[in-house]
Amino acid sequence: MQSVVRVGVAVVIKRQGKLLLGERIGAHGAHTWATPGGHLEVGESIEQCARREVLEETGLELTRVTPMGYTNDVFESEGKHYITLFMQGECEQGEPQLLEPNKCVQWRWFSPNALPAPLFLSLRNLLAQDPSGLD
């Protein structure tokens, strides 16, 4: 296990009642479904990180970002520990593009009642805290 706890930022983007998720590859949590997001950089605000990560990964520009909550995520098999800060991101136009194909296979919109499996650990932990949190 790493001796450092990292800070991740995850962005929940909903449009027309559906949630944007990507299928991860190449990093911890490979072959799980997750929201856009990534590491908080030194000197960066959480909102700046959310906007940057969504733009880098999907090409979408967020019009609004608001806090949602956080999770404490221990990836035992990968030896990693994260605190994940969840943000609600609003984006009314554009479709997600696959801009980091070495990190994500695809982006898709899902109904909160029909999420794919398996979900990324931080998203599972968020839903365990509040099962209706994505509705």
C-alpha contacts under 8 A as a table, 3 or more apart, distances in Angstrom:
res1	aa1	res2	aa2	distance
1	M	76	E	7.43
1	M	78	E	7.66
1	M	79	G	3.92
1	M	80	K	5.90
1	M	81	H	7.83
2	Q	5	V	7.59
2	Q	79	G	5.93
2	Q	80	K	5.81
2	Q	81	H	7.35
4	V	81	H	7.38
5	V	80	K	7.55
5	V	81	H	5.16
5	V	82	Y	5.39
5	V	83	I	7.08
6	R	39	H	7.51
6	R	81	H	6.45
6	R	82	Y	4.76
6	R	83	I	6.37
7	V	39	H	5.97
7	V	40	L	5.82
7	V	82	Y	5.54
7	V	83	I	5.01
7	V	84	T	5.85
7	V	85	L	7.41
8	G	37	G	7.17
8	G	38	G	5.38
8	G	39	H	4.52
8	G	40	L	5.79
8	G	82	Y	6.40
8	G	83	I	6.12
8	G	84	T	4.49
8	G	85	L	6.14
9	V	37	G	5.30
9	V	38	G	5.45
9	V	39	H	6.14
9	V	40	L	6.38
9	V	46	I	7.06
9	V	49	C	6.96
9	V	50	A	6.33
9	V	84	T	5.45
9	V	85	L	4.78
9	V	86	F	5.91
9	V	87	M	7.28
10	A	35	T	6.04
10	A	36	P	5.93
10	A	37	G	4.30
10	A	38	G	6.65
10	A	50	A	7.02
10	A	84	T	6.62
10	A	85	L	6.14
10	A	86	F	4.83
10	A	87	M	6.18
11	V	35	T	5.82
11	V	36	P	5.54
11	V	37	G	5.78
11	V	50	A	6.17
11	V	54	V	7.46
11	V	86	F	5.85
11	V	87	M	4.85
11	V	88	Q	5.70
11	V	89	G	5.92
12	V	19	L	7.01
12	V	20	L	7.19
12	V	35	T	5.96
12	V	36	P	7.46
12	V	86	F	7.11
12	V	87	M	6.10
12	V	88	Q	4.83
12	V	89	G	5.81
13	I	19	L	5.78
13	I	20	L	5.69
13	I	35	T	7.68
13	I	88	Q	6.16
13	I	89	G	4.99
13	I	90	E	6.02
13	I	91	C	7.18
14	K	17	G	6.06
14	K	18	K	5.21
14	K	19	L	4.47
14	K	20	L	6.38
14	K	89	G	7.63
14	K	90	E	7.10
15	R	18	K	5.30
15	R	19	L	6.65
15	R	90	E	7.95
15	R	91	C	7.54
15	R	92	E	6.94
17	G	111	S	6.56
17	G	112	P	7.76
17	G	135	D	7.69
18	K	109	W	5.56
18	K	110	F	5.03
18	K	111	S	4.61
18	K	112	P	6.51
19	L	109	W	5.25
19	L	110	F	5.10
19	L	111	S	6.19
19	L	112	P	6.53
19	L	134	L	7.90
20	L	35	T	6.34
20	L	36	P	7.91
20	L	107	W	6.77
20	L	108	R	5.73
20	L	109	W	4.58
20	L	110	F	6.47
21	L	33	W	5.94
21	L	34	A	5.15
21	L	35	T	4.74
21	L	36	P	6.99
21	L	107	W	5.67
21	L	108	R	5.60
21	L	109	W	6.35
21	L	110	F	7.29
22	G	33	W	5.37
22	G	34	A	5.38
22	G	35	T	6.20
22	G	36	P	7.01
22	G	104	C	6.18
22	G	105	V	7.09
22	G	106	Q	5.47
22	G	107	W	4.33
22	G	108	R	6.36
23	E	30	A	7.79
23	E	31	H	5.95
23	E	32	T	5.65
23	E	33	W	4.52
23	E	34	A	6.55
23	E	104	C	5.43
23	E	105	V	5.44
23	E	106	Q	5.66
23	E	107	W	6.81
24	R	27	A	7.43
24	R	29	G	6.67
24	R	30	A	4.97
24	R	31	H	5.22
24	R	32	T	5.58
24	R	33	W	6.11
24	R	34	A	6.97
24	R	103	K	5.80
24	R	104	C	4.52
24	R	105	V	6.40
25	I	28	H	7.94
25	I	29	G	7.39
25	I	30	A	4.27
25	I	31	H	5.66
25	I	32	T	7.92
25	I	102	N	6.84
25	I	103	K	4.98
25	I	104	C	5.39
25	I	105	V	6.72
26	G	30	A	5.92
26	G	102	N	6.40
26	G	103	K	5.54
26	G	104	C	7.95
27	A	30	A	5.64
27	A	103	K	6.98
28	H	75	F	7.99
28	H	78	E	6.45
29	G	32	T	5.71
29	G	120	F	6.00
29	G	121	L	7.42
31	H	118	P	7.61
32	T	117	A	6.88
32	T	118	P	5.10
32	T	119	L	5.06
32	T	120	F	5.08
33	W	116	P	6.89
33	W	117	A	6.87
33	W	118	P	6.32
33	W	119	L	4.67
33	W	120	F	5.42
34	A	119	L	6.29
34	A	120	F	5.27
34	A	123	L	6.68
35	T	123	L	7.79
36	P	53	E	6.78
36	P	54	V	5.71
36	P	57	E	6.84
36	P	58	T	7.80
37	G	50	A	6.50
37	G	53	E	5.30
37	G	54	V	6.43
38	G	49	C	7.78
38	G	53	E	6.15
39	H	49	C	7.65
40	L	44	E	6.66
40	L	45	S	7.83
40	L	46	I	6.87
40	L	49	C	5.87
41	E	44	E	5.45
41	E	49	C	7.32
44	E	48	Q	6.18
44	E	49	C	6.38
45	S	48	Q	5.09
45	S	49	C	6.23
46	I	49	C	5.08
46	I	50	A	6.21
46	I	85	L	7.96
47	E	50	A	5.08
47	E	51	R	6.25
47	E	65	V	6.29
47	E	66	T	7.72
47	E	87	M	7.87
48	Q	51	R	5.21
48	Q	52	R	6.02
49	C	52	R	5.09
49	C	53	E	5.94
50	A	53	E	5.39
50	A	54	V	6.18
50	A	65	V	7.62
50	A	87	M	7.18
50	A	89	G	7.86
51	R	54	V	5.41
51	R	55	L	6.16
51	R	61	E	6.90
51	R	62	L	6.07
51	R	65	V	7.83
52	R	55	L	5.22
52	R	56	E	6.02
53	E	56	E	5.09
53	E	57	E	5.98
54	V	57	E	5.29
54	V	58	T	5.63
54	V	59	G	6.76
54	V	60	L	6.18
54	V	61	E	7.17
54	V	62	L	7.66
55	L	58	T	5.46
55	L	59	G	4.34
55	L	60	L	5.08
55	L	61	E	5.78
55	L	62	L	7.99
56	E	59	G	5.99
56	E	99	L	6.75
56	E	100	E	7.63
57	E	97	Q	7.54
57	E	98	L	6.74
57	E	99	L	5.27
57	E	100	E	5.73
58	T	96	P	4.68
58	T	97	Q	4.74
58	T	98	L	5.88
58	T	99	L	5.88
59	G	96	P	6.17
59	G	97	Q	5.92
59	G	99	L	7.11
60	L	91	C	7.05
60	L	94	G	6.49
60	L	95	E	7.13
60	L	96	P	6.13
60	L	97	Q	7.95
61	E	91	C	6.45
62	L	65	V	6.99
62	L	89	G	6.02
62	L	90	E	5.43
62	L	91	C	4.84
63	T	89	G	7.48
63	T	90	E	5.54
63	T	91	C	5.61
63	T	92	E	7.82
64	R	89	G	5.79
64	R	90	E	5.08
64	R	91	C	7.42
65	V	87	M	6.41
65	V	88	Q	5.61
65	V	89	G	4.60
65	V	90	E	6.44
66	T	87	M	5.52
66	T	88	Q	5.18
66	T	89	G	6.68
67	P	85	L	7.86
67	P	86	F	6.36
67	P	87	M	4.48
67	P	88	Q	6.12
68	M	85	L	7.75
68	M	86	F	5.32
68	M	87	M	5.11
68	M	88	Q	6.15
69	G	85	L	6.13
69	G	86	F	5.32
69	G	87	M	7.25
70	Y	83	I	6.90
70	Y	84	T	5.38
70	Y	85	L	4.44
70	Y	86	F	5.50
70	Y	126	L	7.36
71	T	83	I	5.78
71	T	84	T	5.20
71	T	85	L	6.76
71	T	86	F	7.91
71	T	122	S	6.27
71	T	125	N	6.30
71	T	126	L	6.15
72	N	81	H	7.74
72	N	82	Y	6.20
72	N	83	I	4.78
72	N	84	T	6.53
72	N	122	S	7.55
72	N	125	N	7.78
73	D	81	H	5.74
73	D	82	Y	5.08
73	D	83	I	6.04
73	D	84	T	7.14
73	D	121	L	6.77
73	D	122	S	5.86
73	D	125	N	7.43
74	V	79	G	7.71
74	V	80	K	6.06
74	V	81	H	4.44
74	V	82	Y	6.41
75	F	78	E	5.48
75	F	79	G	5.85
75	F	80	K	5.05
75	F	81	H	5.96
75	F	121	L	7.59
76	E	79	G	4.99
76	E	80	K	6.55
76	E	81	H	7.99
84	T	122	S	6.72
91	C	94	G	7.83
96	P	107	W	6.55
97	Q	107	W	7.41
98	L	101	P	6.02
98	L	104	C	7.25
98	L	105	V	7.53
98	L	106	Q	6.37
98	L	107	W	6.94
100	E	103	K	5.52
100	E	104	C	6.20
101	P	104	C	5.15
101	P	105	V	5.94
102	N	105	V	7.69
104	C	107	W	7.73
110	F	114	A	6.44
110	F	115	L	5.91
110	F	116	P	7.74
111	S	114	A	5.16
111	S	115	L	6.37
112	P	115	L	5.76
112	P	134	L	6.09
112	P	135	D	5.91
116	P	119	L	6.81
119	L	123	L	6.37
119	L	124	R	6.02
120	F	123	L	5.48
120	F	124	R	6.29
121	L	124	R	5.02
121	L	125	N	6.08
122	S	125	N	5.01
122	S	126	L	6.16
123	L	126	L	5.01
123	L	127	L	6.26
124	R	127	L	5.18
124	R	128	A	6.14
125	N	128	A	4.97
125	N	129	Q	6.35
126	L	129	Q	5.25
126	L	130	D	6.40
126	L	131	P	7.77
126	L	133	G	7.62
127	L	130	D	5.02
127	L	131	P	4.52
127	L	132	S	7.21
127	L	133	G	6.46
127	L	134	L	7.72
128	A	131	P	5.77
130	D	133	G	5.11
131	P	134	L	7.51
132	S	135	D	5.41
